[in-house]
Each structure stands twice: as structure tokens, then as C-alpha cells.
Amino acid sequence: MIIPARGARPARTAVIAVAAALAAPLIVAPPAAADAPLRVHAEARGKFIGYAANTGPLANEAAYRTIAASEFNQVTPENALKWESTEPSDGNYTFAGADQVVAFATANNQQVHGHTLVWHSQTPGWVQGLSAAAMRTAMQDHIATVVGRYASNPAVVSWDVVNEVFDDNGNLRTSFWLNTLGSSYIADAFRLARAADSNARLCINDYNVEGINAKSTAMYNLVRQLRADGVPVDCVGFQGHLAIQYGFPSQVRENMERFAALGVQVRVTELDVRMQTPRDSTKDTTQATYYRNVVQACLAVTACAGITIWGFTDKYSWVPDVFSGEGAALLWDANYATKPSYTAVHDALDDGSTPVPDTTPPTTPGTPVASGVTSSGLSLSWTASTDAVGVAGYDVLRAGSSGSFAVVGTSSSASFVDSGLAASTTYRYQVRARDAAGNTSALSPAVTVTTTTGGGSGPSSCRVAYTISPWGGTSGFTAGVVLTNTGASALSAWTLAFTLPAGQQITPPGWSATWTQSGQAVTAAPLSWNSTLAPGGSTTIGFNGSHTGGVGEPTTFTVNGASCAVV
């Protein structure tokens, strides 16, 4: 089957005050034969069950909010994190919709999957017409800003970095990205996302790749090559926009297993099963079978993390707007009554038994080991925990040389990168594991680490946090700089200057600043939108670079000739 690019679905109801929504009558029909919500059964199997959030009803419909909170343990913003929603014009960002989804997820103990950073659709026209240099700068700035905004939020655990890069014949899609930047834009996007968040899981996502076919084989070959080149591709998303009139894809489980053998996580990211309307019992039965088949395939593959339904109620499905005469694709109908497909998903997850609450915590992680210690950051790794169902992630706790520990970040793997540290300072770290049921392990033994000498405390007018992420074997790196105005008055028309270690060269153009290099001396001048920093304000800028030696960091920074503090 051929699926056209998704379009944003027009809102069916006007957004009203949240207070009014909470007062609305609850009209949720009881789930068929449900002894527990979907999320309870999914968590018992070590999986997530998620939905794509429509921000309109998430704000103002009590029935929608109740189902979203009670049935799911994962959420993907349907449109709120796409480029047209977050940066409709150059440098002008808005995160109201995305922040709403993240806040709701946090309140309801759900993980958030960011969708999507680089896509040929729902990207503003101002991006599509740029020159190669300007487009690369726009991509760099967009990824750094959007991913960076949520990098410290433990709810946001993964991202669709690039989306729908193939056509149905298995060729790279002819898009403005490919035409302007060439195929390297794919690897560049992943490296930029890793630089923006060192701990998030980074995914490539596409449709019609659920079974084994020419397109999924092209995706397999691309992922294999990217990982061989050191590109941080962590997972593969199979969208799963299915239709009962086209038959069920072949070898779905086998396809998941061959990707898993590459060392990546797999997941079903956008599942729906449409039909030619009107509904009838025969169509409902076929639809339910399709849903059951997908869930059972994921359950059979350890590396399949879970399934996200693209919405959950037919009231807010994208399908009727794109496929004339088709719809009824989701688990709840337009009146919030469950359908046979809900029962199929529920029972496949339930496995015919009453879920037993998981009260057994994971084993204690090994003592963290520090590496790559610099004046402002370090990397940690540890022996992984085990769990009867599965380890969902790790909390990393940090303390000064004395004082209490506090969580400073989370990781989905047995490693973590900490940045923004003070030079010549002693820190202590411990790690604990979490499972899907929320059980936590005992804390690991602590490791004590002292950062290297940096640029000193500096005056109070500016502060610089410099981070570096190596990539490309032994020859490339991405550097990020956060410049903060710590003075009492606005900092205008600033110029940042520093000296790179020998053998390091910036690769123009960089992003969010105009970068120049003479010898090892580097300067960064602001763009129009970040040329003035209010007291306490900051801007994030950066560049890609190459090196012939190590990847050490600059030790001193100045702004308009005055020294800055280095953290």
C-alpha cells in the first residue's frame, strides 16, 4: 500500500479554558473485559503502549484527558514538535503545544517521544528555499534549540531525528533536503541531535517498512552503514499505517528481528488500521486481527520497546482528511466507546492472565567509572542492572565533595555524559536502575571525580559552558557553547573569542553565530535574533569541527575583550 505524507488534522473543537474542560461530564465507555488499563498490561510485559497527542482535546476534553492519562504510559506529540509548529519563521520559536504535552506526560508518569526534527513535510517554506550553507545552519540551530530545550527533562527520552527518507522503491526520497544538502544530511542530523542531548535515544522513522520488502531492506542497509560509520542511530521506528483492504504486511516479526540484530531498538511508532467506511462487524474483526498481530510481533521481540497508536479516538484521526471514504482506524470510536480493536490490543498484552504487579526492583548497578574528564564535563559508564521484566532506565545522582546527592539526569543505557561542571572541582556520582513498573534499585557505590583545571571563576559579566562530542571515527567533533550574561545590564553586540587546541579546525558555517578562525584563534559574532542578551539571559551556539590530535577544550574565553567565567 502507498501512504501519502501526513497532513495536520484541523481541530474539530475550539480550545477553551482547562478549568472548563475539567468540569465537563465524563463519557468514557468501560473497556471491554478490561481488568486493568492497557498500560498496566504493557508494563507487566516490559513494553510501552503509547498514543499520539492532539493538543486541542488534551487541553479541554475531560474524556480525552482521562483515557490519555489512564490507558497509556508513553506519548508522542502528533504535531506540536514538528518544525512548522516550533519554528514557523527563522529563529522565532514557540513551544506552547509541546510544553503542554510534556507537562501532561510528566504529571501522569509517561515517557515522551519527540516527533520529528528533519522531515520533508510540515517544514516551513522559509527552510525549503535556503541555500546549502543556510539550510545546514538552519538545521543545526533547529536541532540544537528544540532538542536542547528538553535535554534535561527526564520525561523526554527519545526523538525521531529523520523521518521518511525513502520512497516506496527503496530509493532516497527526492526532497529539498536531499536536493540541497545531499544524503549527508541524514548523518549530520543524528550527530547534531547527539550533541544536543547525549542521553536521548535517537531514531529513524518511516512507513511501509513494517514487513520485509524493498523499502525496509533499503532502510536496513542504511542503518547498518550509518552505525558502521559511527553515526548514533539508536532505534528504528516502523510507522504501521495499515489498511484492511491491502492485507497484513508479511514477516513483521522477522523484520523486527533483523533490525534488532544490528544492535538497535525497534518500535511501532504510528499504528492505525483504517477501513473503507461505514464500519461493520466483519471489518471490525479484521481490524482487530491486524492490531493483535502487530502487538504479538512486538511482544515476541525483546528489542521491540513498545507500540504507539497514532491517536486513540476516531474523533481526532487524521485518516478521513487524507483518505476519502476511509476511517474508523483507532481503538475508540468518535464517542469514546471502545471497539473490538481495543479488546484485541488489551488481550494480546494481557496474555489471558490477571496482571501481577511488579514489585521486584532491578539489581544494583555497578560502580560508575569516569572517563573523558575535562574542566567542564565527563563521561560515566557502569555495569548494567538486570530485572525480571526489563530495565527501563537509570537515574544518575551527583553531589559535591560533601553534601547530599540529587538526580542530575537519566539514561536509557549504562552510560551518561555530564556537562556544565566547574573546573578543579570534586564531584561524587551514584546510579540507580528503574523498571517499567517504577521500582528502583539500591544505589550503586559512589565514584569520586575531580575535573581538570579550567579558566577560573572570571568576572561576573559573562559565563561560558563549552561541551564537545567526538564523532566520525577519530577526526570529527561537535562543539556547543552556552553564553550567559551574568551582569546587571544588557549585553549587546557581543563577540566571543577563544583559542582552540592545536590541530582543531572549525567546519563552517556553524550555527546561531557567525564563526571565523585565524590560526587557532576563533571568534563568534551574534546573529540579529541573539545579538542582545538581557541580564541572566543566554544563547546556545556551536559548530562542527575536525582535529588531527586530541579533542581538548579551550580554557579561556572573552566577550568583547573581557574574560568570562568557565563552567
N, C-alpha and C positions, 0 to 999 in steps of 0.2 A: 504494500500500500504506500501511497505517497502522501505525506503530511506537509501542507504549506506552513510557512513561518507563522508563529503565533501572533495574534494581534491583541492589544489590550482590550479587555471587555469593558464597554461603557457601564458606569454604575447604574443599577436599577433603582436605587433609593438614594435620597439626599442624605448627606451626613448631618446628623443633629447632635445635640449635646450628649455626652456619655451618661450624664445623670438621667436623662430621659430614657436612654436605652436600658439602663438597669431597672427601670420601673416597668418596662414592657412585659406583658404576660409571656410565660414560658410555654411553648407549644411543641416541645420536643416529644416525639413518639417514643415509647420504650423500645429499646433494641430487641430484635427477635432472639429469643432464647439466650440472652446475654447474661451470664453470671458475673461478668466483670467487663469493664471497658476494654477497647482494643489495646490501649497502651499497657494495661496490666499483663495481658497475654503476651504481647510483643516483648516486654521487658523480661518476662519469665523465660523467653526463648533467646535472650541476648540480642534482640533486634530493636530498631526503632520503627514506629509507624507514624507517618507524618502527613501533613496537608499543606497545600499552597494557600496562603492567607490573602484574602481580599480585604483591604484596609477599610472599605466602607462599612460593611456589616460587622467587621471586627470592632469598630468603634460604637455602633449604635443598635445592634440587634442582639437581644438577650439570648435568643435561641441559638444563634450562630456562635456567640461567645461561649455559651455553656458546652456545646458539643466540642468546639475547638479546644477548650481547656480540659475537658474530662476524658476525651477519647484518644488524644494524640500526645506523644512525647517528643515530637520534632515538628518544625515548621520551616517552610521556605516562603519568603515574601514573593507573591506572584508577580507584581510589577514594581514594587516600591524601591528595589535596589538596582533596577535597570538604568542604563545611562540616561535615557530621556527623563527619568524621574529624579535622579540625583544631581545631574549637571546639565540642565536644559540649555544653558548658554555657557560660553567659555569662562571657567573659573568661578561661576556662580552656583554654589552647591546648596541643596536642600535635602534634609534628612527626616522631615516630619513623619512621613509614612513608614520609613524603615525603623525609625526610633520607636514608633508605636508598636510595631510587630515585635521588636526586641524586648520592649518593656513587658508586653503581654506574655511572651515566652518565658522571661525571667520570673515573672510572678507565678507561672504555672509549671515551673521545673521542666522546661522544654529546651532542646538544643535548636539552634538556628543555623540554617544552610543559606549562604549568600548567593543570590542568583540575579544577574550574571554580570561579569566585568567586561568581556570583549565579545561582541556579537554583531552580526551584520544587520540585524533588525532592531528596531526600537533604540537606535542610536541617532542622536540629533544630526540634522543636516550640516551643522557647522563643523562637525568632525569629519564627515564623509568627503568634504571638498578640500581638505587641507593638503598641503604638500607633504612629501615623505617626512622631512625633518619635523615639521609642525605636528603631523599626525603622531609621530613617535613621542614627541614631547607631551602631547595631549594624553596619550595612553599612559605614559609614565606618571603624569600628575594625577590622572583619574584613579589609577590603581592605588597609588600611594595614599591619596586622600580618603578614598572610600574604605579600603581595607584597613588603613591605619586608624580610622575613626573607631573601629570595633576590635582592634587587635588586643586590647586589654580587657575586653568583655568576655568572661568565661562562657556566656551563653552562645556566642558566635564561634562555631567550631570548624566550619568548612566553607568553601567557595566553589562555585562554577567559574573557573578562570576564563576558559574559552568555550564557546557554545556553537554547535552546529557548523563545524568547519568542513564537512564533506557533503558532496551531492550524493544522490542515490546510486550512482555508478561507482562510488568509491574514489572519485577524484576530489582534490581540494576544491571547495566551493569558490566560484568566481565572485568575489566580493570586493568592496572598496578596500578592505584590509589587505587582501592578497594582492590586488592590483597595484596598491600604493607601496606596501612595505615588503612584499614577497612573503614566502612561507615562514621566514624567521620571526614574524610577529607572534607566532604561537609560543615558541620557546621563550621569547622575550617577556611575554605576558606572565608566564609562570615564574620566571626569575624575579620579576618586579613584585609579584604577589608574595613570594617568599621573603623578599626584602622588607615588605610592609608588615608581614606577620610571620615570624619564624616558626610558629607552632600550629597554625591552622592547617587543615587537610585541604589540598588543592586538587580540583577535579576538572576533567574534560567531559563534556556532556553532548549527547546527540540523540536524534530519533532514528527509527528504523534500524537500530543496531542491537535489538533485543535478542534475535536469533543469529545463527551463523549464515552470513551472506556476504556479498562483495563489499558492502559498505562497512559492516562490522569487522571484516578482515582488514580493510584499509585502516580502520581505527586501531585495531590490534597492532598492526605493523608500525603505525605512527607512535603509539605509546611505548612499544618496545624500543624504538630508536631514540625517542626522547629520553627515556630512562637510561639507556646506554650512554647518552651524551651528558648525563648528569643533570638533566632538567628535572625539577622537583614535581613530577606528576605523581600524586599520591592515590588518586582514585579515578574510576571511570563510571559515569552516570549513563544508564540506559533509560531513556525517557519513558517509553511504554505508552504512547498514544495509540491505542488499539481500536479496532472496529470489528464487530462480529461478522460482518458481511465479507471480510477479507481472509478469514481463517486465522488460527492462532500461529504465531511465529514458531519455526522449528528450532529445536535444540537450544532452548533458552538456558537450561541448567548447564549444558556443556559449554555454551558460550561464556557464561559467568566463570566457569572453572578455568577456561584457557586464559582469560584475563587475570584471574587470581594468581595463576602460575607465574605471571610477570612480577608479582610482588605488590600489586596494587589492591586496594579495597574496591569493591564494586557495590553499586546501589541502584535501585529503581527510583528514578527521580521525579517523574511526572506522570504517574499512572492514571489513565482513564480508559474506559471501554465504551465507545459510542455505538449507537444503533440507529437504523432508519426509523423515525417516529411515525405513528404512535407506538408506545410500548405495548407488548402483550406478554403473556406468561411464558411463551416459548422463547422470545427474545431475552426476557429476564433470566431464564435458566441458562441460556448460552453465555450471557454476560457474566453471570455468577461463576460459571465454569472457568472463564478466562481469568477473572480475578483470583480464583482459587489456584489456578495453575501458576500464576506469577508468584504468589505468596509461597507456595510449596517449593518452587525453584529456589527462591531466596533462602528459605529455611534449610535447604539441603546443602548450601554452600557456605562454609564458615566465613569466608571473606566478604559475603554479602551483608552489609551493615544494616539494611532495612529498606523500607518502601515508603515513598511519599506519594499520596493521592493528590492529583492536580485539582485541588478544591475538595469539597466533600458533598456539597448540595447542588442539585441541578438548577437551583435558583440563581447560582452565580457561576455557571460553567461557561467557558469560552467557546465550546463546541458549536452551539446553534448560530453564533455570529460568523463562523468560518465555513461550516459545512451545512449548506441549505438542506432542510428536511431531515437533519440528524441531530441527535442529542441524547438525553436521559443517560448520561455517561458515568454518573457518580453513585456513591453508596446511599445517599439520602435523596429523596425527591425534592421538588420545589417547596413542599410544605413541611419539610424536615421530618418526614416519615422514613424509616429505614426500608431498604429494598432487599430482595434476595441476595444481591451482591454484598451487602453488609454482613449478612449471615455467613456467606461463603468466606469472607476475609476473617471474620471473628472465629469461625470454627476451624479454619486452617491454622490460625495462630493458637487456638485453644488446644488443639490436638486431642479433643474429646475428653479431657480431664479437667478437673477443677484446679485452677492455678494455685500453687502453694507459694505463699510469699517467700521471697528470697531474703533470708536474714543472715546469711553467711558472708562475712566480709572477704575481700581478696587477701592474699598473703601479703606480708610486709615487703615493700620494695627493698632492693639492695642499697647499700650506702652510695650516695651520689659521688661521681668522680668529675672533677672540674678539668676543663681543657680550654685552650684558646683564650687565656686570661689576658685582658688588656686593661687600660686605665679606666674604661667605662663599661666593660661587659665581659661575659664569659659564657661558656657552654657547659651544660651538665648532662651526664648520662648515668644510668643505673640499671641494675639487673631487674628485668620486668617481673611484675607480680603475676600470680595465677588466680583463677576464680572458677567456681563450679559452673557458672553460666558464661561469664566473659568479663574482662576488664574494660570499662568504658573510658577511662582516662586517669590522669594523675593531677593532684594538686601539688604545686611547688611552694614551699614556705621559706621565708627569708627572715633573718634577724641580724642586727648589728653585732658587734663583738660582745655586747651584753644586751639584755633586754629580751622581750618576748618575740616569738615567731608570728608571722602573719602571711596569709596566702598572697603571692605576688603574680601568680599566673597558673594556667592549666596547660596540659599537653595530652594529645591522643596517643603519643608514643613514649618510649622510655628515654626521652631526651628533652632538653629545654634550653633556650637561649635567653639569658637575662641581660638587659642593657640599661643605659641611663644610670650607671653606678658612679660613685665618687672615686677619684683616684686615691691611691695609697690608703685604702680603707679595707678593714676586715669585715667579712660577712660570713654568716653561717646558714646552711641550707639543709632542709629535710624534705622528704617526699612522702606522700601517701596516695594509695590507689583507691579508685571508686569503681563500683559496678553499676549496671543499668538500674538496679533497684535502689540505688542511693546509699548502699553500705560502703563504709570507708575502712581501710586497713589501719593498722597501727602505723605510727610514723617511723620512717627509716632512721637509722643512725645519722647523725649530723656530720657534715663536712665543713671545714673552715677554709675560706679562701681569702686572700688579700690581693686587691687589684694593684696594678703597676702604677708607677709614678706618672702623673698627668701634668696638666698645665697649671695646677694650683687653683686657688679659690678665685682669683681675679677680682676686679671691682664689681660693683653691684649694678652696672648699667646693662649688661648683657650676659647671656648664658648659652652655651653650645653643648648639645648632646650629639655625638658623632658615632654612628654604627656602621659596620662593614660586614658584608655577607659574600664570601668567596663563591665562585661558580665557574663553570667552563673548564673543568679539569684543574690545571694549575695556572691559568693565565688570566682569569677574569674575576671581577668583583662588582658589587653594587654598594654604593655608599649613600647613607641617608644622614641629613643634618637637620636638627631641630634648633632653630634660633629663637631665643626668648628675650624679650625686652624686660629686664628686671629693674629698670629705672622708674622714676616718678613722672616722667614726661614722655610724650610720643617719640618714637624712633623713626625718622623719616629718611628716605633716600639713602638707605644703608648700603654699605659694601662690605661683605665678609671676605677675609683674606686668611690663608693658611698655607703651609708648605707640606706637600706630600713627601713621603719617604722616597728614597732613590729607587728608580725603576718603575714607579707608578705613573700612569698617564690617564687622564680623563678621556672618555669617548663621547664627543659632542653628540647631541646638544645638551644633555642633562635635562632636568625638569624643574619647573617652578622658579627658575632664576636664569640669568644669562651668565654662562660659565666661560672663563678664559683661563689659559695656562701658559706660563712662560718659564721654561726650565721646570723646576719643581714648585714654583710659586703659583697658587691658584686663587682666583677671585670670583666671587659670585655677586652679581648685582640683581636687584629685585625686578619683578615684572610690575605692571601697573596695579594689579589687584592686591599685591602684598608689599608694596613699597613703603607703607606706613604701618608700624606696629604700635598699638596702644600699650600703655603700661600693663605689664602682665601678659600681653599678647605674644603669640608665637607663630612661626610659619615653618612648614616642613619642605625642604628642598633636597635635591640629590642628583646623582649621576652614576652612570656605569663607567667602569674603568678597566684597564689592563695592567698587568705587572710582570716583571721579569725576575723579581725576587720574592720576598715575603709580602704579606698584606698587613703591615703595621699601620698604625694610625697617626695622624698629625697630633702634636702635643700642645700647640698653642694656636689660638685664634684671635683675630682682631676684627672689630667693626668700626669702620671709619677711623682706623688708626689706634683705637683704644682696645686694650686687652679685654677678653671675655673670660668668664668662669667656664671651666670644662667639667662636665659631669659624666 
